[in-house]
Amino acid sequence: MRVTGLVDGTAPGQAPAWLILARWGPAGAWLTVAEATEVARGHNGGPDDTAPPSLHPRATWVGSLASETAEEGAIFLLAREAPTGFPIAGRFRPAEGYARLTTAADGLHLTLLARGLAETGRPPRSWHLRAAQRPWLGTCIDGG
């Protein structure tokens, strides 16, 4: 199953951030989670909580499927190094941690716990994001 959609994530102590999810590969073995920025500034979502249509990936985590059950959802281990063989939208964000993707009646839900690796000139960062799917013009769900 390939799922591409958008979630509205909230990090403790920060304003909501838009994320773009893509699950792809054989049996949905890969997950990318990209922090998104707007191409055209000034739109924070519609009155019905839809995402701005002009989003694009800025920094992207990549995860590989570790396990998946109906009860727990899909657990992806985050990559410390950029995978070879496929392009990554935005800047690759190396990290240790996991992302958990679940499906509920109201759509997809994401929990991401990550500790960034030291990048040149930057100290390591940590993230604990919880996000829920929101309507977005760029949403594509492909069951094949």
N, C-alpha and C positions, 0 to 999 in steps of 0.2 A: 504494500500500500504506500502510495506517495501522498503526503499531506503537506501542503504549503498554505500557511495562514498567518495571522497576526494575533499577537496577544498583548495585553496591556499589563505591564509588570510594575510592581511597586516594591522598591527596596526600602527597608526601614530607615526613616529619617530623610527620605528623598521624595521628590515629586514623582508622579507616575512616569514611566518610560515606555515607549513603544518598542516591541520586539517583533522580529519576523522569524517564524519557524519554517523549517523544511525538513521533512522526513522522506528519505529516498534510499535507493539501492535495493539489492535483492532482499526481499522480506522486510523492507524498512530498516535495514541494518545501520543506517547513518542518520544523524540528526544534526542540523545546524541551527544555532540560535544567534541571531544577529541583533545587536542594538541598532535601532534605526533612527535616522534623522530625516527631517523634511527637506525636500528640494525647494519648495516654496514655503517660507516661514510664515507664522501667524495663524496656523490652523491646528487647534488642539483636539480635534475630533468633533464629530457632529453632535447635534442635540440628542440623537438616539444612541450615543456612545460609539459611533462608527469611527474607524481610524482615518486619519488624513490620507487622501489618495496619493500624495506625492512622497511617500516614504522610500528610503533606500538604505541598504545595509552600511553601517559604519565600522563596526568591530564584531567579529564572529567567533563564537565557540563552536567546536566540532566534537561530537560524541559518537562512540560506536556502541551498538547494542550489546548489553551484558546479560540481560534477562528480560522476559516479558511474560506476565500472567494476567488473567482477567481481573484478579483481585488487586494486584499491586501496580498494574500498568506496565509501561516500558521504562527500563532503567538504562541509561546511556553513560558510559565512562567518558569523561572529557579528555581531550588529547593534549599532551604536553608539547608535541611537535606537529607542524602542519602536515597533514597527509599528502602523499604524492599521488598524482594521477587524476586529480579533479580540481577545478578552480574553486576558490573560496571568495564569496562576495564580501567586499570590505577588507579590513585588516584582520589577519588571523590573531586570535587572542589565546595564547597558550595558558593552560590551567590544569590543576588537579582538582578532581571532584566529580560530581555527577549531576545529571538532569533526569527528572522523572516526568514522564508524559502520561497523563490519564485522560480517559474520555468519560464524560458525564452527560446527563440529559441536556445541560446548557452549553455543551461544547467541550473543547480541549482545555486542559489545565496543565500548567508547567510549574515545577519546583526546580530551581537550579541552585546548587550549593557549590561554590568554586573558590579556590585560592589561586590567584594569578601567580605566574612565575616571574621572577625579576626580568624586566625588560630594560634595554639600554637607557640609562638616565632616569628610570622610574622605579620607585619602590614597589614591592608586590602589593596587590590589592585583594580584597575578599568580597564576594557577592553572596547574598542570600535573596533570591528573587522568587516571588510567587506571582503567577500570571494566569489570566483567563482569556479565552478567545473572544474577540470582538469582530463585528462585521468589517470587512475591508474589500475594496475594489479588486485587490490583487489576489484574493483567496482562490486557490485551485485545489480540488480534491480529486485525485486520480486513483481508482481502486486497482489499477493494473500494474 
